[in-house]
Amino acid sequence: MVVQLRLPARLVRELDRLTEEGYYGSRTEAVADAIRHLLERYR
């Protein structure tokens, strides 16, 4: 499934930094992980 979203440039730069440093393979992977953590927090 494809979901589009808008993020402030600052957050995109942080996502790019995390992928460049090898924490995630892509922005998509980083965002999916962040959403998983958020959902777990509210379970």
mmCIF entry with sequence, helices, sheets and N, C-alpha, C, O atoms, coordinates in Angstrom:
data_MODEL
# 
_entry.id   MODEL 
# 
_entity.id                         1 
_entity.type                       polymer 
_entity.pdbx_number_of_molecules   1 
# 
_entity_poly.entity_id                      1 
_entity_poly.type                           'polypeptide(L)' 
_entity_poly.nstd_linkage                   no 
_entity_poly.nstd_monomer                   no 
_entity_poly.pdbx_seq_one_letter_code       MVVQLRLPARLVRELDRLTEEGYYGSRTEAVADAIRHLLERYR 
_entity_poly.pdbx_seq_one_letter_code_can   MVVQLRLPARLVRELDRLTEEGYYGSRTEAVADAIRHLLERYR 
_entity_poly.pdbx_strand_id                 A 
# 
loop_
_entity_poly_seq.entity_id 
_entity_poly_seq.num 
_entity_poly_seq.mon_id 
_entity_poly_seq.hetero 
1 1  MET n 
1 2  VAL n 
1 3  VAL n 
1 4  GLN n 
1 5  LEU n 
1 6  ARG n 
1 7  LEU n 
1 8  PRO n 
1 9  ALA n 
1 10 ARG n 
1 11 LEU n 
1 12 VAL n 
1 13 ARG n 
1 14 GLU n 
1 15 LEU n 
1 16 ASP n 
1 17 ARG n 
1 18 LEU n 
1 19 THR n 
1 20 GLU n 
1 21 GLU n 
1 22 GLY n 
1 23 TYR n 
1 24 TYR n 
1 25 GLY n 
1 26 SER n 
1 27 ARG n 
1 28 THR n 
1 29 GLU n 
1 30 ALA n 
1 31 VAL n 
1 32 ALA n 
1 33 ASP n 
1 34 ALA n 
1 35 ILE n 
1 36 ARG n 
1 37 HIS n 
1 38 LEU n 
1 39 LEU n 
1 40 GLU n 
1 41 ARG n 
1 42 TYR n 
1 43 ARG n 
# 
_struct_asym.id          A 
_struct_asym.entity_id   1 
# 
loop_
_struct_conf.conf_type_id 
_struct_conf.id 
_struct_conf.pdbx_PDB_helix_id 
_struct_conf.beg_label_comp_id 
_struct_conf.beg_label_asym_id 
_struct_conf.beg_label_seq_id 
_struct_conf.pdbx_beg_PDB_ins_code 
_struct_conf.end_label_comp_id 
_struct_conf.end_label_asym_id 
_struct_conf.end_label_seq_id 
_struct_conf.pdbx_end_PDB_ins_code 
_struct_conf.beg_auth_comp_id 
_struct_conf.beg_auth_asym_id 
_struct_conf.beg_auth_seq_id 
_struct_conf.end_auth_comp_id 
_struct_conf.end_auth_asym_id 
_struct_conf.end_auth_seq_id 
_struct_conf.pdbx_PDB_helix_class 
_struct_conf.details 
_struct_conf.pdbx_PDB_helix_length 
HELX_P HELX_P1 AA1 ALA A 9  ? GLU A 20 ? ALA A 9  GLU A 20 1 ? 12 
HELX_P HELX_P2 AA2 ARG A 27 ? ARG A 41 ? ARG A 27 ARG A 41 1 ? 15 
# 
_struct_conf_type.id          HELX_P 
_struct_conf_type.criteria    ? 
_struct_conf_type.reference   ? 
# 
loop_
_atom_site.group_PDB 
_atom_site.id 
_atom_site.type_symbol 
_atom_site.label_atom_id 
_atom_site.label_alt_id 
_atom_site.label_comp_id 
_atom_site.label_asym_id 
_atom_site.label_entity_id 
_atom_site.label_seq_id 
_atom_site.pdbx_PDB_ins_code 
_atom_site.Cartn_x 
_atom_site.Cartn_y 
_atom_site.Cartn_z 
_atom_site.occupancy 
_atom_site.B_iso_or_equiv 
_atom_site.pdbx_formal_charge 
_atom_site.auth_seq_id 
_atom_site.auth_comp_id 
_atom_site.auth_asym_id 
_atom_site.auth_atom_id 
_atom_site.pdbx_PDB_model_num 
ATOM 1   N N  . MET A 1 1  ? 0.845  -1.169 0.000  1.00 0.00 ? 1  MET A N  1 
ATOM 2   C CA . MET A 1 1  ? 0.000  0.000  0.000  1.00 0.00 ? 1  MET A CA 1 
ATOM 3   C C  . MET A 1 1  ? 0.894  1.236  0.000  1.00 0.00 ? 1  MET A C  1 
ATOM 4   O O  . MET A 1 1  ? 1.937  1.258  0.653  1.00 0.00 ? 1  MET A O  1 
ATOM 5   N N  . VAL A 1 2  ? 0.484  2.246  -0.725 1.00 0.00 ? 2  VAL A N  1 
ATOM 6   C CA . VAL A 1 2  ? 1.233  3.492  -0.795 1.00 0.00 ? 2  VAL A CA 1 
ATOM 7   C C  . VAL A 1 2  ? 0.488  4.556  -0.011 1.00 0.00 ? 2  VAL A C  1 
ATOM 8   O O  . VAL A 1 2  ? -0.717 4.741  -0.183 1.00 0.00 ? 2  VAL A O  1 
ATOM 9   N N  . VAL A 1 3  ? 1.222  5.259  0.858  1.00 0.00 ? 3  VAL A N  1 
ATOM 10  C CA . VAL A 1 3  ? 0.670  6.371  1.629  1.00 0.00 ? 3  VAL A CA 1 
ATOM 11  C C  . VAL A 1 3  ? 1.579  7.570  1.409  1.00 0.00 ? 3  VAL A C  1 
ATOM 12  O O  . VAL A 1 3  ? 2.791  7.481  1.604  1.00 0.00 ? 3  VAL A O  1 
ATOM 13  N N  . GLN A 1 4  ? 1.002  8.675  1.008  1.00 0.00 ? 4  GLN A N  1 
ATOM 14  C CA . GLN A 1 4  ? 1.790  9.889  0.804  1.00 0.00 ? 4  GLN A CA 1 
ATOM 15  C C  . GLN A 1 4  ? 1.654  10.780 2.026  1.00 0.00 ? 4  GLN A C  1 
ATOM 16  O O  . GLN A 1 4  ? 0.593  10.844 2.646  1.00 0.00 ? 4  GLN A O  1 
ATOM 17  N N  . LEU A 1 5  ? 2.742  11.470 2.369  1.00 0.00 ? 5  LEU A N  1 
ATOM 18  C CA . LEU A 1 5  ? 2.680  12.414 3.472  1.00 0.00 ? 5  LEU A CA 1 
ATOM 19  C C  . LEU A 1 5  ? 3.653  13.546 3.238  1.00 0.00 ? 5  LEU A C  1 
ATOM 20  O O  . LEU A 1 5  ? 4.609  13.427 2.472  1.00 0.00 ? 5  LEU A O  1 
ATOM 21  N N  . ARG A 1 6  ? 3.388  14.636 3.909  1.00 0.00 ? 6  ARG A N  1 
ATOM 22  C CA . ARG A 1 6  ? 4.273  15.799 3.835  1.00 0.00 ? 6  ARG A CA 1 
ATOM 23  C C  . ARG A 1 6  ? 4.988  15.934 5.166  1.00 0.00 ? 6  ARG A C  1 
ATOM 24  O O  . ARG A 1 6  ? 4.381  15.818 6.231  1.00 0.00 ? 6  ARG A O  1 
ATOM 25  N N  . LEU A 1 7  ? 6.275  16.178 5.091  1.00 0.00 ? 7  LEU A N  1 
ATOM 26  C CA . LEU A 1 7  ? 7.080  16.357 6.291  1.00 0.00 ? 7  LEU A CA 1 
ATOM 27  C C  . LEU A 1 7  ? 7.881  17.642 6.166  1.00 0.00 ? 7  LEU A C  1 
ATOM 28  O O  . LEU A 1 7  ? 8.255  18.035 5.061  1.00 0.00 ? 7  LEU A O  1 
ATOM 29  N N  . PRO A 1 8  ? 8.145  18.298 7.284  1.00 0.00 ? 8  PRO A N  1 
ATOM 30  C CA . PRO A 1 8  ? 9.026  19.461 7.245  1.00 0.00 ? 8  PRO A CA 1 
ATOM 31  C C  . PRO A 1 8  ? 10.417 19.047 6.749  1.00 0.00 ? 8  PRO A C  1 
ATOM 32  O O  . PRO A 1 8  ? 10.866 17.925 6.983  1.00 0.00 ? 8  PRO A O  1 
ATOM 33  N N  . ALA A 1 9  ? 11.072 19.958 6.073  1.00 0.00 ? 9  ALA A N  1 
ATOM 34  C CA . ALA A 1 9  ? 12.403 19.672 5.519  1.00 0.00 ? 9  ALA A CA 1 
ATOM 35  C C  . ALA A 1 9  ? 13.366 19.175 6.589  1.00 0.00 ? 9  ALA A C  1 
ATOM 36  O O  . ALA A 1 9  ? 14.206 18.319 6.313  1.00 0.00 ? 9  ALA A O  1 
ATOM 37  N N  . ARG A 1 10 ? 13.255 19.695 7.795  1.00 0.00 ? 10 ARG A N  1 
ATOM 38  C CA . ARG A 1 10 ? 14.146 19.291 8.884  1.00 0.00 ? 10 ARG A CA 1 
ATOM 39  C C  . ARG A 1 10 ? 14.019 17.794 9.167  1.00 0.00 ? 10 ARG A C  1 
ATOM 40  O O  . ARG A 1 10 ? 15.024 17.114 9.377  1.00 0.00 ? 10 ARG A O  1 
ATOM 41  N N  . LEU A 1 11 ? 12.784 17.280 9.174  1.00 0.00 ? 11 LEU A N  1 
ATOM 42  C CA . LEU A 1 11 ? 12.584 15.854 9.428  1.00 0.00 ? 11 LEU A CA 1 
ATOM 43  C C  . LEU A 1 11 ? 13.111 14.998 8.279  1.00 0.00 ? 11 LEU A C  1 
ATOM 44  O O  . LEU A 1 11 ? 13.665 13.923 8.508  1.00 0.00 ? 11 LEU A O  1 
ATOM 45  N N  . VAL A 1 12 ? 12.942 15.466 7.063  1.00 0.00 ? 12 VAL A N  1 
ATOM 46  C CA . VAL A 1 12 ? 13.463 14.723 5.904  1.00 0.00 ? 12 VAL A CA 1 
ATOM 47  C C  . VAL A 1 12 ? 14.988 14.666 5.976  1.00 0.00 ? 12 VAL A C  1 
ATOM 48  O O  . VAL A 1 12 ? 15.586 13.631 5.681  1.00 0.00 ? 12 VAL A O  1 
ATOM 49  N N  . ARG A 1 13 ? 15.612 15.766 6.363  1.00 0.00 ? 13 ARG A N  1 
ATOM 50  C CA . ARG A 1 13 ? 17.076 15.763 6.506  1.00 0.00 ? 13 ARG A CA 1 
ATOM 51  C C  . ARG A 1 13 ? 17.516 14.755 7.566  1.00 0.00 ? 13 ARG A C  1 
ATOM 52  O O  . ARG A 1 13 ? 18.520 14.064 7.391  1.00 0.00 ? 13 ARG A O  1 
ATOM 53  N N  . GLU A 1 14 ? 16.764 14.673 8.664  1.00 0.00 ? 14 GLU A N  1 
ATOM 54  C CA . GLU A 1 14 ? 17.096 13.707 9.714  1.00 0.00 ? 14 GLU A CA 1 
ATOM 55  C C  . GLU A 1 14 ? 16.917 12.270 9.216  1.00 0.00 ? 14 GLU A C  1 
ATOM 56  O O  . GLU A 1 14 ? 17.736 11.401 9.514  1.00 0.00 ? 14 GLU A O  1 
ATOM 57  N N  . LEU A 1 15 ? 15.846 12.026 8.459  1.00 0.00 ? 15 LEU A N  1 
ATOM 58  C CA . LEU A 1 15 ? 15.652 10.694 7.874  1.00 0.00 ? 15 LEU A CA 1 
ATOM 59  C C  . LEU A 1 15 ? 16.806 10.353 6.937  1.00 0.00 ? 15 LEU A C  1 
ATOM 60  O O  . LEU A 1 15 ? 17.321 9.234  6.955  1.00 0.00 ? 15 LEU A O  1 
ATOM 61  N N  . ASP A 1 16 ? 17.204 11.316 6.126  1.00 0.00 ? 16 ASP A N  1 
ATOM 62  C CA . ASP A 1 16 ? 18.320 11.093 5.206  1.00 0.00 ? 16 ASP A CA 1 
ATOM 63  C C  . ASP A 1 16 ? 19.608 10.802 5.967  1.00 0.00 ? 16 ASP A C  1 
ATOM 64  O O  . ASP A 1 16 ? 20.392 9.947  5.557  1.00 0.00 ? 16 ASP A O  1 
ATOM 65  N N  . ARG A 1 17 ? 19.826 11.500 7.062  1.00 0.00 ? 17 ARG A N  1 
ATOM 66  C CA . ARG A 1 17 ? 21.024 11.264 7.869  1.00 0.00 ? 17 ARG A CA 1 
ATOM 67  C C  . ARG A 1 17 ? 21.023 9.836  8.416  1.00 0.00 ? 17 ARG A C  1 
ATOM 68  O O  . ARG A 1 17 ? 22.047 9.152  8.388  1.00 0.00 ? 17 ARG A O  1 
ATOM 69  N N  . LEU A 1 18 ? 19.866 9.394  8.912  1.00 0.00 ? 18 LEU A N  1 
ATOM 70  C CA . LEU A 1 18 ? 19.774 8.028  9.447  1.00 0.00 ? 18 LEU A CA 1 
ATOM 71  C C  . LEU A 1 18 ? 20.041 6.980  8.375  1.00 0.00 ? 18 LEU A C  1 
ATOM 72  O O  . LEU A 1 18 ? 20.675 5.960  8.646  1.00 0.00 ? 18 LEU A O  1 
ATOM 73  N N  . THR A 1 19 ? 19.558 7.227  7.156  1.00 0.00 ? 19 THR A N  1 
ATOM 74  C CA . THR A 1 19 ? 19.807 6.258  6.082  1.00 0.00 ? 19 THR A CA 1 
ATOM 75  C C  . THR A 1 19 ? 21.265 6.318  5.627  1.00 0.00 ? 19 THR A C  1 
ATOM 76  O O  . THR A 1 19 ? 21.874 5.283  5.357  1.00 0.00 ? 19 THR A O  1 
ATOM 77  N N  . GLU A 1 20 ? 21.826 7.524  5.543  1.00 0.00 ? 20 GLU A N  1 
ATOM 78  C CA . GLU A 1 20 ? 23.226 7.656  5.129  1.00 0.00 ? 20 GLU A CA 1 
ATOM 79  C C  . GLU A 1 20 ? 24.170 7.004  6.131  1.00 0.00 ? 20 GLU A C  1 
ATOM 80  O O  . GLU A 1 20 ? 25.207 6.458  5.753  1.00 0.00 ? 20 GLU A O  1 
ATOM 81  N N  . GLU A 1 21 ? 23.807 7.064  7.417  1.00 0.00 ? 21 GLU A N  1 
ATOM 82  C CA . GLU A 1 21 ? 24.657 6.467  8.449  1.00 0.00 ? 21 GLU A CA 1 
ATOM 83  C C  . GLU A 1 21 ? 24.413 4.965  8.600  1.00 0.00 ? 21 GLU A C  1 
ATOM 84  O O  . GLU A 1 21 ? 25.048 4.308  9.424  1.00 0.00 ? 21 GLU A O  1 
ATOM 85  N N  . GLY A 1 22 ? 23.489 4.426  7.797  1.00 0.00 ? 22 GLY A N  1 
ATOM 86  C CA . GLY A 1 22 ? 23.280 2.987  7.775  1.00 0.00 ? 22 GLY A CA 1 
ATOM 87  C C  . GLY A 1 22 ? 22.292 2.441  8.793  1.00 0.00 ? 22 GLY A C  1 
ATOM 88  O O  . GLY A 1 22 ? 22.154 1.225  8.931  1.00 0.00 ? 22 GLY A O  1 
ATOM 89  N N  . TYR A 1 23 ? 21.602 3.323  9.508  1.00 0.00 ? 23 TYR A N  1 
ATOM 90  C CA . TYR A 1 23 ? 20.604 2.850  10.473 1.00 0.00 ? 23 TYR A CA 1 
ATOM 91  C C  . TYR A 1 23 ? 19.402 2.238  9.761  1.00 0.00 ? 23 TYR A C  1 
ATOM 92  O O  . TYR A 1 23 ? 18.789 1.298  10.265 1.00 0.00 ? 23 TYR A O  1 
ATOM 93  N N  . TYR A 1 24 ? 19.070 2.770  8.594  1.00 0.00 ? 24 TYR A N  1 
ATOM 94  C CA . TYR A 1 24 ? 17.949 2.278  7.793  1.00 0.00 ? 24 TYR A CA 1 
ATOM 95  C C  . TYR A 1 24 ? 18.384 2.207  6.342  1.00 0.00 ? 24 TYR A C  1 
ATOM 96  O O  . TYR A 1 24 ? 19.289 2.922  5.912  1.00 0.00 ? 24 TYR A O  1 
ATOM 97  N N  . GLY A 1 25 ? 17.724 1.331  5.592  1.00 0.00 ? 25 GLY A N  1 
ATOM 98  C CA . GLY A 1 25 ? 18.040 1.181  4.180  1.00 0.00 ? 25 GLY A CA 1 
ATOM 99  C C  . GLY A 1 25 ? 17.387 2.229  3.302  1.00 0.00 ? 25 GLY A C  1 
ATOM 100 O O  . GLY A 1 25 ? 17.813 2.456  2.170  1.00 0.00 ? 25 GLY A O  1 
ATOM 101 N N  . SER A 1 26 ? 16.341 2.874  3.832  1.00 0.00 ? 26 SER A N  1 
ATOM 102 C CA . SER A 1 26 ? 15.620 3.873  3.042  1.00 0.00 ? 26 SER A CA 1 
ATOM 103 C C  . SER A 1 26 ? 14.777 4.741  3.967  1.00 0.00 ? 26 SER A C  1 
ATOM 104 O O  . SER A 1 26 ? 14.576 4.412  5.136  1.00 0.00 ? 26 SER A O  1 
ATOM 105 N N  . ARG A 1 27 ? 14.294 5.839  3.434  1.00 0.00 ? 27 ARG A N  1 
ATOM 106 C CA . ARG A 1 27 ? 13.353 6.684  4.179  1.00 0.00 ? 27 ARG A CA 1 
ATOM 107 C C  . ARG A 1 27 ? 12.112 5.885  4.547  1.00 0.00 ? 27 ARG A C  1 
ATOM 108 O O  . ARG A 1 27 ? 11.597 5.992  5.660  1.00 0.00 ? 27 ARG A O  1 
ATOM 109 N N  . THR A 1 28 ? 11.638 5.081  3.596  1.00 0.00 ? 28 THR A N  1 
ATOM 110 C CA . THR A 1 28 ? 10.434 4.278  3.829  1.00 0.00 ? 28 THR A CA 1 
ATOM 111 C C  . THR A 1 28 ? 10.614 3.366  5.033  1.00 0.00 ? 28 THR A C  1 
ATOM 112 O O  . THR A 1 28 ? 9.725  3.262  5.879  1.00 0.00 ? 28 THR A O  1 
ATOM 113 N N  . GLU A 1 29 ? 11.752 2.714  5.108  1.00 0.00 ? 29 GLU A N  1 
ATOM 114 C CA . GLU A 1 29 ? 12.031 1.819  6.230  1.00 0.00 ? 29 GLU A CA 1 
ATOM 115 C C  . GLU A 1 29 ? 12.056 2.594  7.551  1.00 0.00 ? 29 GLU A C  1 
ATOM 116 O O  . GLU A 1 29 ? 11.528 2.121  8.557  1.00 0.00 ? 29 GLU A O  1 
ATOM 117 N N  . ALA A 1 30 ? 12.661 3.768  7.549  1.00 0.00 ? 30 ALA A N  1 
ATOM 118 C CA . ALA A 1 30 ? 12.738 4.585  8.763  1.00 0.00 ? 30 ALA A CA 1 
ATOM 119 C C  . ALA A 1 30 ? 11.357 5.048  9.213  1.00 0.00 ? 30 ALA A C  1 
ATOM 120 O O  . ALA A 1 30 ? 11.039 4.996  10.401 1.00 0.00 ? 30 ALA A O  1 
ATOM 121 N N  . VAL A 1 31 ? 10.540 5.500  8.271  1.00 0.00 ? 31 VAL A N  1 
ATOM 122 C CA . VAL A 1 31 ? 9.194  5.968  8.611  1.00 0.00 ? 31 VAL A CA 1 
ATOM 123 C C  . VAL A 1 31 ? 8.338  4.807  9.103  1.00 0.00 ? 31 VAL A C  1 
ATOM 124 O O  . VAL A 1 31 ? 7.598  4.960  10.075 1.00 0.00 ? 31 VAL A O  1 
ATOM 125 N N  . ALA A 1 32 ? 8.426  3.657  8.455  1.00 0.00 ? 32 ALA A N  1 
ATOM 126 C CA . ALA A 1 32 ? 7.652  2.490  8.887  1.00 0.00 ? 32 ALA A CA 1 
ATOM 127 C C  . ALA A 1 32 ? 8.045  2.084  10.308 1.00 0.00 ? 32 ALA A C  1 
ATOM 128 O O  . ALA A 1 32 ? 7.181  1.736  11.112 1.00 0.00 ? 32 ALA A O  1 
ATOM 129 N N  . ASP A 1 33 ? 9.327  2.126  10.619 1.00 0.00 ? 33 ASP A N  1 
ATOM 130 C CA . ASP A 1 33 ? 9.786  1.781  11.959 1.00 0.00 ? 33 ASP A CA 1 
ATOM 131 C C  . ASP A 1 33 ? 9.260  2.786  12.987 1.00 0.00 ? 33 ASP A C  1 
ATOM 132 O O  . ASP A 1 33 ? 8.846  2.398  14.079 1.00 0.00 ? 33 ASP A O  1 
ATOM 133 N N  . ALA A 1 34 ? 9.275  4.053  12.643 1.00 0.00 ? 34 ALA A N  1 
ATOM 134 C CA . ALA A 1 34 ? 8.758  5.086  13.547 1.00 0.00 ? 34 ALA A CA 1 
ATOM 135 C C  . ALA A 1 34 ? 7.270  4.879  13.817 1.00 0.00 ? 34 ALA A C  1 
ATOM 136 O O  . ALA A 1 34 ? 6.815  5.031  14.951 1.00 0.00 ? 34 ALA A O  1 
ATOM 137 N N  . ILE A 1 35 ? 6.520  4.536  12.789 1.00 0.00 ? 35 ILE A N  1 
ATOM 138 C CA . ILE A 1 35 ? 5.080  4.296  12.953 1.00 0.00 ? 35 ILE A CA 1 
ATOM 139 C C  . ILE A 1 35 ? 4.847  3.060  13.815 1.00 0.00 ? 35 ILE A C  1 
ATOM 140 O O  . ILE A 1 35 ? 3.964  3.063  14.673 1.00 0.00 ? 35 ILE A O  1 
ATOM 141 N N  . ARG A 1 36 ? 5.627  2.006  13.596 1.00 0.00 ? 36 ARG A N  1 
ATOM 142 C CA . ARG A 1 36 ? 5.504  0.796  14.428 1.00 0.00 ? 36 ARG A CA 1 
ATOM 143 C C  . ARG A 1 36 ? 5.736  1.126  15.901 1.00 0.00 ? 36 ARG A C  1 
ATOM 144 O O  . ARG A 1 36 ? 4.986  0.679  16.769 1.00 0.00 ? 36 ARG A O  1 
ATOM 145 N N  . HIS A 1 37 ? 6.778  1.912  16.175 1.00 0.00 ? 37 HIS A N  1 
ATOM 146 C CA . HIS A 1 37 ? 7.066  2.294  17.559 1.00 0.00 ? 37 HIS A CA 1 
ATOM 147 C C  . HIS A 1 37 ? 5.926  3.119  18.159 1.00 0.00 ? 37 HIS A C  1 
ATOM 148 O O  . HIS A 1 37 ? 5.560  2.925  19.318 1.00 0.00 ? 37 HIS A O  1 
ATOM 149 N N  . LEU A 1 38 ? 5.376  4.023  17.383 1.00 0.00 ? 38 LEU A N  1 
ATOM 150 C CA . LEU A 1 38 ? 4.260  4.844  17.863 1.00 0.00 ? 38 LEU A CA 1 
ATOM 151 C C  . LEU A 1 38 ? 3.048  3.979  18.185 1.00 0.00 ? 38 LEU A C  1 
ATOM 152 O O  . LEU A 1 38 ? 2.417  4.157  19.226 1.00 0.00 ? 38 LEU A O  1 
ATOM 153 N N  . LEU A 1 39 ? 2.721  3.049  17.301 1.00 0.00 ? 39 LEU A N  1 
ATOM 154 C CA . LEU A 1 39 ? 1.571  2.172  17.524 1.00 0.00 ? 39 LEU A CA 1 
ATOM 155 C C  . LEU A 1 39 ? 1.773  1.280  18.748 1.00 0.00 ? 39 LEU A C  1 
ATOM 156 O O  . LEU A 1 39 ? 0.835  1.054  19.513 1.00 0.00 ? 39 LEU A O  1 
ATOM 157 N N  . GLU A 1 40 ? 2.991  0.774  18.934 1.00 0.00 ? 40 GLU A N  1 
ATOM 158 C CA . GLU A 1 40 ? 3.280  -0.050 20.112 1.00 0.00 ? 40 GLU A CA 1 
ATOM 159 C C  . GLU A 1 40 ? 3.110  0.752  21.395 1.00 0.00 ? 40 GLU A C  1 
ATOM 160 O O  . GLU A 1 40 ? 2.646  0.229  22.408 1.00 0.00 ? 40 GLU A O  1 
ATOM 161 N N  . ARG A 1 41 ? 3.482  2.004  21.345 1.00 0.00 ? 41 ARG A N  1 
ATOM 162 C CA . ARG A 1 41 ? 3.380  2.874  22.525 1.00 0.00 ? 41 ARG A CA 1 
ATOM 163 C C  . ARG A 1 41 ? 1.939  3.022  22.998 1.00 0.00 ? 41 ARG A C  1 
ATOM 164 O O  . ARG A 1 41 ? 1.689  3.136  24.198 1.00 0.00 ? 41 ARG A O  1 
ATOM 165 N N  . TYR A 1 42 ? 0.998  3.021  22.074 1.00 0.00 ? 42 TYR A N  1 
ATOM 166 C CA . TYR A 1 42 ? -0.401 3.247  22.416 1.00 0.00 ? 42 TYR A CA 1 
ATOM 167 C C  . TYR A 1 42 ? -1.221 1.963  22.515 1.00 0.00 ? 42 TYR A C  1 
ATOM 168 O O  . TYR A 1 42 ? -2.446 2.026  22.612 1.00 0.00 ? 42 TYR A O  1 
ATOM 169 N N  . ARG A 1 43 ? -0.578 0.816  22.493 1.00 0.00 ? 43 ARG A N  1 
ATOM 170 C CA . ARG A 1 43 ? -1.300 -0.461 22.648 1.00 0.00 ? 43 ARG A CA 1 
ATOM 171 C C  . ARG A 1 43 ? -1.494 -0.768 24.108 1.00 0.00 ? 43 ARG A C  1 
ATOM 172 O O  . ARG A 1 43 ? -2.078 -1.796 24.451 1.00 0.00 ? 43 ARG A O  1 
# 
